[in-house]
Amino acid sequence: MPRIGTGFDVHQLVENRRLILGGVDIPFEKGLLGHSDADVLLHAVMDALLGAASLGDIGKHFPDNDTAYSGISSLILLSKVRDLIREANFIISNIDATVIAQKPKIAGYIDEMRQNIAQALCIDVHKINIKGTTTEKLGFCGRQEGIAAQASVLIL
């Protein structure tokens, strides 16, 4: 029986941090603040997968007060989510995700993001779609105070 999950995440943009989106280190004057690498895209995807499988959320599995996850690559966490999905006897049908940011533009990095996600989840890259959008300079994303991401997944 197909199951749908959604995920949403937001992180603040700050000085002196790298900007990691979809496992790609993107040159930008600011990075995302968080306990791990703060990869907002992968966090939304993980929450969508966990939600579809009724396995809670990333805070349950990777709490931000656990030093084991301090600075960790979200690609590593995504691989752990893959294992949880497999242990629950589900397979990933597809992922559709959107990065919401005024800047930087992500179009030139989408293929690499898709490859990273496909590799971490051990699925075909054609099962993954990533889009970028702005908020037309409105709200915290429009003022470049943060970046948000949302994801929808279908698992079987």
Long-range contacts (C-beta under 8 A, 24 or more apart in sequence): 1-156, 2-93, 2-154, 2-155, 2-156, 3-52, 3-53, 3-54, 3-90, 3-154, 3-155, 3-156, 4-52, 4-152, 4-153, 4-154, 5-47, 5-48, 5-49, 5-50, 5-51, 5-52, 5-53, 5-152, 5-153, 5-155, 6-47, 6-48, 6-51, 6-150, 6-151, 6-152, 6-153, 7-43, 7-44, 7-45, 7-46, 7-47, 7-48, 7-49, 7-50, 7-51, 7-149, 7-150, 7-151, 7-152, 7-153, 8-44, 8-47, 8-148, 8-149, 8-150, 8-151, 9-40, 9-41, 9-43, 9-44, 9-47, 9-148, 9-149, 10-40, 10-140, 10-146, 10-147, 10-148, 10-149, 11-38, 11-40, 11-43, 11-146, 11-147, 12-145, 12-146, 13-144, 13-145, 13-146, 13-147, 19-104, 20-73, 20-74, 21-99, 21-106, 21-109, 21-113, 21-147, 22-99, 22-109, 22-110, 22-112, 22-113, 22-114, 22-116, 22-117, 22-130, 23-73, 23-74, 23-75, 23-112, 23-113, 23-116, 23-117, 23-120, 24-109, 24-112, 24-113, 24-116, 26-104, 26-106, 26-109, 27-104, 28-103, 28-104, 30-144, 32-146, 32-147, 34-64, 35-64, 35-69, 35-70, 35-71, 36-62, 36-64, 36-69, 36-70, 36-71, 36-72, 36-73, 36-74, 36-77, 37-71, 37-72, 37-73, 37-74, 38-74, 39-73, 39-74, 39-75, 40-99, 40-147, 40-148, 40-149, 41-97, 41-99, 41-113, 41-130, 41-149, 41-151, 42-74, 42-75, 42-77, 42-78, 42-117, 43-74, 43-149, 44-97, 44-149, 44-150, 44-151, 45-78, 45-95, 45-97, 45-117, 45-151, 45-153, 46-74, 46-77, 46-78, 46-81, 47-151, 48-95, 48-97, 48-151, 48-152, 48-153, 49-81, 49-85, 49-92, 49-95, 49-153, 49-155, 50-81, 50-84, 52-90, 52-153, 52-154, 52-155, 53-84, 53-85, 53-88, 53-90, 53-155, 55-84, 55-85, 55-88, 75-116, 75-120, 78-117, 78-120, 78-121, 79-120, 79-121, 82-120, 82-121, 82-122, 85-155, 90-155, 90-156, 91-155, 91-156, 92-121, 92-123, 92-127, 92-153, 92-154, 92-155, 93-127, 93-153, 93-154, 93-155, 93-156, 94-127, 94-128, 94-129, 94-153, 94-154, 95-127, 95-128, 95-129, 95-151, 95-152, 95-153, 96-129, 96-131, 96-151, 96-152, 96-153, 97-128, 97-129, 97-130, 97-131, 97-149, 97-150, 97-151, 97-152, 98-130, 98-131, 98-132, 98-133, 98-149, 98-150, 98-151, 99-130, 99-131, 99-132, 99-133, 99-147, 99-148, 99-149, 100-132, 100-133, 100-134, 100-135, 100-141, 100-147, 100-148, 100-149, 100-150, 101-132, 101-134, 101-141, 101-144, 101-147, 101-148, 102-134, 102-135, 102-137, 102-141, 102-142, 102-143, 102-144, 103-144, 105-132, 106-130, 106-132, 107-132
